[in-house]
């Protein structure tokens, strides 16, 4: 897998940083980029002096999700630098995501980046891409399975490590009863986070499964649980929109529970600043999208494989709290954190 293929056929500083590799991120000014689910992001003047190539990034994210918007922006920044025609597509349904990967193969992409939230669905498409000579990298989810799935590289955080770090932090905050909210059943990354919290948190940890596609239902479900069990003093969510929903849940239930979350957004940063959310765990989605696209360009043009193809490239976790939120606020405002 480390032998470079032929050239393209076409034409946080935040406290609590825990990754095994330290990554220095340069913020790039993006010009001439556009894109959304299933659309191509074109740069009017690619900076790289290499032939134009086509790269597809397929996620399990939905259109308009603040987290995946950041992934897409990072991917577009790398595409603009590398003279890449980028197609970004996402589908919450595992079968739909697999079909998007097959679409990229039929389109003769020069490289494919994908997420492994539900890895079983990706086995066939990944094998088909490899048979077609198309390099594949993974990002965001699937840190425990990316090598066995046969992809070249992985970019993201270790969700189990992140969850255990949250459990330790909750102990430090003297929490006693945590409700960990999972908004997508079967997503191995979300399950690993909550399992990690439960492993290290010395208090009680309960799980709550909600329908992440319905914000009102999420708010109501959390509020109902808080009313049923007033001993819950901490709600941990797995995404910025769900943390903001939980803020409303606490008010609706008349609860005194605190809220913490995995992942950031511009509005979530404001909530941390105001104290509505205690802390967030940043895994740097913009960086994940950027590195995924840039790594494929590097592999196709120079045979480079980050981590030697045996170690993941970690982009988190890092804690963002009221004491250090100002360090990331300006980047969140510009749409890169």
Secondary structure, 3 states (H helix, E strand, C coil): CCCCCCCCCCCCCCCCCCCCCCCCCCCCCCCCCCCCCCEEECCCCCCCCCCCEEEEEEECCCCCCHHHHHHHHHHHHHHHHHCEEEEEEECCCHHHHHHHHHHHHHCCCCEEEECCCCHHHHHHHHHHHHHCCCEEEEECCCCCCHHHHCCCCEEECCHHHHHHHHHHHHHHCCCCEEEEEECCCCCHHHHHHHHHHHHHCCCEEEEEECCCCCHHHHHHHHHHHHHHCCCCCEEEECCHHHHHHHHHHHHHHCCCCEEEEECCCHHHHHHHHHCCCCEEEECCHHHHHHHHHHHHHHHHHHCCCHHHHCCCEECCCEEEECCCCHHHHHHHHHCCC
